[in-house]
Amino acid sequence: MTLTIETHNLTKTFGSFTAVDHINVSVRSGEIFGFLGANGAGKTTAIRMLCGLLEPTSGSGQVAGFDIMKETAKIRGNIGYMSQKFSLYSDMTVLDNMKLYGSLYGLHKAALSARIEELSRFLDLQTLHNRVTGGLPWGWQQRLSLACANLHKPRILFLDEPTGSVDPVSRRNFWDLIQELSSAGTTIFVTTHHMDEAEYCHRLSIMINGKIAAIDTPKALKRRMECSTLHQAFLKLVEGA
Amino acid sequence: MKLQRLWAVVHKEFRHIVRDWQTLIIVLAMPVALMFLYGYALDVNIKDVPVIVEDPFPSLESAAVIKAIDNSELFKVTGVVRVAVEPHELFRGKGVKAVFRFPYDFAARLRRPLDPPAIQVLIDGSDQNTGTIIRNAVEPFLRQAVLELLGKTVPPVIEVQQTVLYNPQQKSALFFVPGLMAMILMMISALLTALAVTREKELGTMEQLLVTPLSPAVIIVGKLLPYIILSAIDGLLVLGVGETVFGVRVRGSMLLLTGASFIYIFTALALGLLMSTIARKQEHALLMVLPITMLPTMLLSGFIFPLASLPVWLQALSSIVPATYFLQIIRGIILKGVGAQELWKPLAALSGMGLLLMAISIKKFKVRL
């Protein structure tokens, strides 16, 4: 079992505020790792440090075998990232967005077309190629974001609240896709505050006020907190903190 | 590989520009519109300014002087009154800019050389430009008119020969073409890039770009290149309209002019980029760029107000305005045809400023990751 993400006392402070406080996380290759926490618990800050978007204040870490302090450029070539907010170009078409991100990840013509074809089939995007993305329903925008984050076949996918406020059916569909990607070998690092989604994760970490309060499988967590649902376990942990 | 990625960013940026066609039209039409506006509005040769004459005791002599005033190019007599009880009333007349008040004993005193008549001229100072022109013109004009009336000539003490170089007809186009170059290039380069970068930050698309393996430098260069091209097009538009419509020919080297313009564009881009690293929203960027780049370019560069007329502290401020140096350079090239060896000082200052600003903004851009 190889580790693809590993941190030691990773910390980020903004002035006197400690957003992420000495966290230690290890994620195994091919795992769906859930990163849970209330709003403002430090999830996004942590994920941004792992993606090389934010420089850690102290601590160390490795992502895909590269140092998050010094080798951020190499890390970025091996990961895909989907932020909370739709952040592709809404004035461009679905196809143009995919072409753009494909070329930014260094894919060439034939390989790029083949990959776009493959992902479009996987995500049911074929009929939408010429639609301007700004006008698409949110669920489809999310699928396109997933496609663009996957063009270069990253080893790790970082998903920051991918299903924010989407309807239960679309959420279910989206998780089917995530599970499919995971069984194909991609490591998934996902933040969420939907407890029903957390059940899909192989392992979970629960973050409270910048610290990790617990890391375990959903089953073990429930057993340890003596709860029947993750929801209750989560509330118990937060209230105990 | 790197080039392919750079090209992808450039290509994308061009798409945004073309898709946002309203802005594109403004960017291309504005230089031309401004040229015409300045070309016709900035004409300093004013004519037929309406004036009123107060002549309490009309005589042949006063009538002759009034006629001379009316016949002059500068003035047009729109009314002659006998008594102005309240001179302020007269300025309420349509467009009246001056009131000439003759004394009741004008004719009599003309014949007494030791006790010459005084003509009072009230000038509307609320319109400063016209007021100054009237003030400078009125005394020599009246003196000449009265001398002609009396059939006298005064032997000249000295003779002054004026020769205006570089702009003999005092055409205002020669003054505003370089100024507009400085203004428009600053506007496109600083304002549009600041907006373009801030927009991506605001929408979150910048974050998505930054998680790709692209280096920040490639992202910056890719985003800036299209604006360099737009700026160059606008620069050519100003020069083209300047030559064809207003007859402003570039006397010096076109190559030097192009080179200097690119240095200036580079400096302006760096300024815009710097603003965008500070601003979080497009409105902030707009509000920062206008006072920090546009106003100094118009007011402190020597474009509208001569630098020599500024107080010392404003002169010091003007020495950190890029347009100050750019104007020295392009006025030199366009009007006087001077070469690089005479212009090396402003060229060096401008280049130094550009490099410094670019270094700061790239550093700040990285920190923002």
Contacts between the chains, C-beta under 8 A, distances in Angstrom:
chain1	res1	chain2	res2	distance
A	51	B	211	5.3
A	52	B	211	7.2
A	52	B	369	7.5
A	53	B	207	6.4
A	53	B	210	5.9
A	53	B	211	6.3
A	53	B	369	5.8
A	54	B	369	7.0
A	55	B	369	7.2
A	73	B	213	5.8
A	73	B	215	6.7
A	74	B	213	7.9
A	76	B	211	5.6
A	76	B	212	6.2
A	76	B	213	4.7
A	77	B	213	4.1
A	79	B	211	7.1
A	81	B	208	7.3
A	81	B	211	4.2
A	83	B	204	5.9
A	83	B	207	5.8
A	83	B	208	6.7
A	85	B	204	4.6
A	86	B	204	7.6
A	87	B	203	6.6
A	87	B	204	3.7
A	87	B	205	5.0
A	87	B	207	6.0
A	87	B	208	4.3
A	88	B	205	6.8
A	88	B	208	6.6
A	89	B	12	7.0
A	89	B	16	7.5
A	89	B	205	6.1
A	90	B	203	7.6
A	91	B	15	7.6
A	91	B	16	6.4
A	91	B	19	5.0
A	91	B	20	7.6
A	92	B	12	7.5
A	92	B	15	6.3
A	92	B	19	7.9
A	96	B	15	7.3
A	100	B	8	5.8
A	100	B	11	7.7
A	100	B	12	5.3
A	101	B	212	7.1
A	103	B	4	6.0
A	103	B	5	6.3
A	103	B	7	7.7
A	103	B	8	3.8
A	104	B	5	5.6
A	104	B	8	5.5
A	104	B	9	7.5
A	104	B	209	7.3
A	104	B	212	4.3
A	104	B	213	7.7
A	104	B	214	5.9
A	105	B	212	6.1
A	105	B	213	6.8
A	106	B	1	6.0
A	106	B	4	7.2
A	106	B	5	6.6
A	106	B	213	7.1
A	108	B	4	7.7
A	148	B	208	7.9
